[in-house]
Amino acid sequence: MIPLRDDNPTVLTPVVTVSLILANAAVFFYELSLNPRLLEALIYHMGMVPAALTHGHIPGAGGYATVLSSMFLHGGWMHILGNMLYLWIFGNNVEDSMGHLRFIIFYLLAGIAAAMTHLALNPAATAPTIGASGAISGVLGAYLVLSPNARIQTLITLGFFIRIVYLPAWVLLIFWIGLQLLNQSLAAGDPNAGGVAYAAHIGGFAAGLVLILFFRKYRRRGHFQYS
């Protein structure tokens, strides 16, 4: 199931959501400008290598700053396009619920929680973890709390069966987190399995479920109140 758009209007212009998309795109195009050797060195140094943080210095790997820098690196076109699609569809409503500054802090905290979850469950992993999906998972968790019944235009593909339908957000998001839990259980015991940091997705989603309770601003008399 691939979300295409949501039927959930906002009040605020999503300047932070758009800025994050542009920042990720800028970094990705910089990656494309590098030759394979330099790109590999960049990803290893700026991506988060769990073993480098838990077992001491590893030549070429970065330190704890990579928890943040890794959120802006991506491993290919499908990686970044998928992440940015989810951020575009769901990020504007979450930003609308809390305002611009709070959304920046929320996004980064969700990303940090995602990285720490991956680190805790895979402390010996030597593969660098990159991508915005941990932070975006936090956005998905927040969206589930805020708008569980919002209509999401969704592309469903099952072999030759292709159809576009509208689904409640809770159906799509519960299906999504269910896949992450299933894949994490299958990958358990192998710190470098599969090439996807499912633990980060789960940690980010859980963080979003909790953080939104503290970051959202509540409606009063039918309108959002922003400071």
KOLPATOR-900422 format. One record per residue (C-alpha): residue number from 1; residue in one letter; z negated, y negated, x negated. Coordinates in nm, 2 decimals, decimal comma. Each point is the difference from the previous one (the first is absolute). Example, Ala and Ser with C-alpha at 12.3 -4.5 7.8 and 13.67 -1.06 7.14 Angstrom:
<atoms>
1	a	-0,78	0,45	-1,23
2	s	0,07	-0,34	-0,14
</atoms>
This chain:
<atoms>
1	m	0,00	0,00	0,00
2	i	0,11	-0,33	-0,15
3	p	-0,12	-0,33	0,16
4	l	0,27	-0,26	0,05
5	r	-0,19	-0,29	0,17
6	d	-0,29	-0,07	0,22
7	d	-0,03	-0,18	0,33
8	n	-0,31	-0,20	-0,09
9	p	0,04	-0,38	-0,02
10	t	-0,20	-0,21	-0,24
11	v	-0,12	-0,36	-0,02
12	l	-0,01	-0,06	-0,37
13	t	0,30	-0,01	-0,23
14	p	-0,05	0,30	-0,23
15	v	0,03	-0,19	-0,32
16	v	-0,23	0,24	-0,20
17	t	0,19	0,31	0,13
18	v	0,33	-0,16	-0,10
19	s	-0,13	-0,11	-0,33
20	l	-0,13	0,35	-0,08
21	i	0,34	0,14	0,08
22	l	0,17	-0,25	-0,22
23	a	-0,24	0,06	-0,29
24	n	0,06	0,37	0,02
25	a	0,37	-0,05	0,01
26	a	-0,01	-0,23	-0,30
27	v	-0,19	0,25	-0,20
28	f	0,23	0,28	0,10
29	f	0,31	-0,20	-0,10
30	y	-0,17	-0,06	-0,33
31	e	-0,05	0,37	-0,04
32	l	0,37	0,05	0,07
33	s	0,09	-0,23	-0,28
34	l	-0,18	0,22	-0,26
35	n	0,15	0,28	-0,19
36	p	-0,15	0,35	0,07
37	r	-0,23	-0,01	-0,31
38	l	-0,14	-0,34	0,08
39	l	-0,04	0,08	0,37
40	e	-0,19	0,32	-0,09
41	a	-0,23	-0,20	-0,23
42	l	-0,06	-0,27	0,27
43	i	-0,09	0,25	0,27
44	y	-0,23	0,19	-0,23
45	h	-0,17	-0,32	-0,12
46	m	-0,02	-0,18	0,34
47	g	-0,04	0,30	0,22
48	m	-0,34	0,15	0,05
49	v	-0,05	0,31	-0,21
50	p	-0,33	0,16	0,13
51	a	-0,07	0,19	-0,32
52	a	0,02	-0,33	-0,20
53	l	-0,28	-0,14	0,22
54	t	-0,22	0,30	0,01
55	h	0,05	0,16	-0,34
56	g	0,03	-0,31	-0,22
57	h	0,29	-0,17	-0,17
58	i	0,34	0,17	0,02
59	p	0,28	-0,15	-0,22
60	g	0,24	-0,20	0,21
61	a	-0,21	0,01	0,31
62	g	-0,16	-0,31	0,14
63	g	-0,36	-0,06	0,11
64	y	-0,17	-0,09	0,33
65	a	0,24	-0,29	0,06
66	t	0,26	0,26	0,09
67	v	-0,19	0,06	0,33
68	l	0,16	-0,33	0,11
69	s	0,32	0,00	-0,21
70	s	0,10	0,35	0,12
71	m	0,03	-0,14	0,36
72	f	0,31	-0,19	-0,09
73	l	0,20	0,27	-0,18
74	h	0,23	0,24	0,17
75	g	0,19	0,31	-0,11
76	g	0,33	-0,04	0,18
77	w	0,19	-0,15	0,29
78	m	-0,14	0,24	0,26
79	h	-0,35	-0,06	-0,12
80	i	0,01	-0,38	0,03
81	l	0,22	-0,01	0,31
82	g	-0,23	0,23	0,19
83	n	-0,31	-0,19	-0,11
84	m	0,14	-0,34	0,08
85	l	0,13	0,12	0,34
86	y	-0,36	0,11	0,10
87	l	-0,14	-0,33	-0,14
88	w	0,25	-0,21	0,19
89	i	-0,06	0,18	0,33
90	f	-0,38	0,03	-0,01
91	g	-0,11	-0,27	-0,24
92	n	0,08	-0,30	0,21
93	n	-0,23	0,10	0,29
94	v	-0,29	0,08	-0,24
95	e	0,05	-0,34	-0,17
96	d	0,01	-0,16	0,34
97	s	-0,33	0,15	0,09
98	m	-0,19	-0,14	-0,30
99	g	0,19	-0,29	-0,15
100	h	0,18	-0,04	-0,33
101	l	-0,28	-0,01	-0,25
102	r	-0,20	0,28	0,15
103	f	0,32	0,22	0,01
104	i	0,06	-0,04	-0,37
105	i	-0,36	0,11	-0,07
106	f	0,02	0,28	0,25
107	y	0,33	0,13	-0,15
108	l	-0,13	0,00	-0,35
109	l	-0,33	0,17	0,10
110	a	0,19	0,27	0,19
111	g	0,22	0,05	-0,31
112	i	-0,31	0,03	-0,22
113	a	-0,17	0,24	0,24
114	a	0,32	0,21	0,00
115	a	0,01	0,01	-0,39
116	m	-0,36	0,09	-0,02
117	t	0,04	0,28	0,24
118	h	0,29	0,14	-0,20
119	l	-0,20	-0,04	-0,32
120	a	-0,31	0,17	0,14
121	l	0,20	0,30	0,12
122	n	0,24	0,02	-0,30
123	p	-0,20	-0,12	-0,30
124	a	0,20	0,21	-0,25
125	a	0,34	-0,10	0,13
126	t	0,23	-0,13	-0,28
127	a	0,29	-0,11	0,22
128	p	0,00	-0,38	0,07
129	t	-0,06	-0,09	0,36
130	i	0,22	-0,28	0,12
131	g	0,09	-0,16	0,33
132	a	-0,13	-0,22	0,29
133	s	-0,05	0,29	0,23
134	g	-0,37	0,02	-0,05
135	a	-0,05	-0,36	0,11
136	i	0,26	0,03	0,28
137	s	-0,20	0,31	0,12
138	g	-0,29	-0,24	0,05
139	v	0,23	-0,22	0,21
140	l	0,09	0,31	0,21
141	g	-0,37	0,08	0,05
142	a	-0,07	-0,36	0,11
143	y	0,30	0,00	0,24
144	l	-0,13	0,32	0,16
145	v	-0,33	-0,18	0,08
146	l	0,17	-0,32	0,11
147	s	0,29	0,12	0,21
148	p	-0,02	0,37	0,07
149	n	0,23	-0,03	0,31
150	a	0,26	-0,23	-0,15
151	r	0,35	0,14	0,05
152	i	0,18	0,10	-0,32
153	q	0,37	0,06	0,00
154	t	0,03	0,33	-0,20
155	l	0,29	0,20	-0,14
156	i	-0,07	0,37	0,05
157	t	0,21	0,25	-0,20
158	l	-0,03	0,38	0,04
159	g	0,30	0,16	-0,17
160	f	0,30	-0,11	0,20
161	f	-0,22	-0,15	0,27
162	i	-0,01	-0,38	-0,05
163	r	-0,16	-0,23	0,26
164	i	-0,16	-0,35	0,02
165	v	-0,30	-0,01	0,22
166	y	-0,30	-0,23	0,07
167	l	-0,33	0,15	-0,09
168	p	-0,36	-0,14	0,02
169	a	-0,12	-0,10	-0,34
170	w	-0,28	0,25	0,01
171	v	0,24	0,29	0,03
172	l	0,21	-0,11	-0,30
173	l	-0,30	-0,09	-0,22
174	i	-0,21	0,31	0,08
175	f	0,31	0,21	-0,07
176	w	0,04	-0,19	-0,33
177	i	-0,36	0,04	-0,12
178	g	0,01	0,37	0,11
179	l	0,29	0,06	-0,23
180	q	-0,19	-0,16	-0,29
181	l	-0,30	0,21	0,06
182	l	0,21	0,32	0,02
183	n	0,19	-0,08	-0,32
184	q	-0,32	-0,09	-0,18
185	s	-0,16	0,33	0,10
186	l	0,31	0,18	-0,13
187	a	0,00	-0,20	-0,33
188	a	-0,38	0,05	-0,06
189	g	-0,08	0,14	-0,34
190	d	0,31	-0,13	-0,18
191	p	-0,05	-0,36	-0,11
192	n	0,37	-0,06	-0,06
193	a	0,14	0,19	0,30
194	g	0,28	-0,11	0,21
195	g	0,05	-0,35	-0,15
196	v	-0,16	-0,17	0,30
197	a	-0,36	-0,13	-0,01
198	y	-0,10	0,12	0,35
199	a	-0,37	-0,06	-0,08
200	a	0,08	-0,37	-0,05
201	h	0,17	-0,01	0,34
202	i	-0,31	0,15	0,16
203	g	-0,24	-0,23	-0,18
204	g	0,20	-0,31	0,08
205	f	0,03	0,10	0,37
206	a	-0,38	0,07	0,02
207	a	-0,07	-0,34	-0,17
208	g	0,22	-0,17	0,25
209	l	-0,18	0,16	0,30
210	v	-0,33	-0,14	-0,13
211	l	0,10	-0,33	-0,16
212	i	0,18	-0,13	0,31
213	l	-0,34	0,00	0,18
214	f	-0,12	-0,27	-0,25
215	f	0,33	-0,19	-0,05
216	r	0,14	-0,04	0,35
217	k	-0,05	-0,32	0,19
218	y	-0,07	0,05	0,37
219	r	0,18	-0,14	0,30
220	r	-0,18	-0,27	0,20
221	r	0,13	-0,13	0,33
222	g	0,33	0,18	-0,06
223	h	0,07	-0,15	-0,35
224	f	-0,07	0,09	-0,36
225	q	-0,24	-0,23	-0,17
226	y	0,08	-0,07	-0,36
227	s	-0,19	-0,19	-0,26
</atoms>
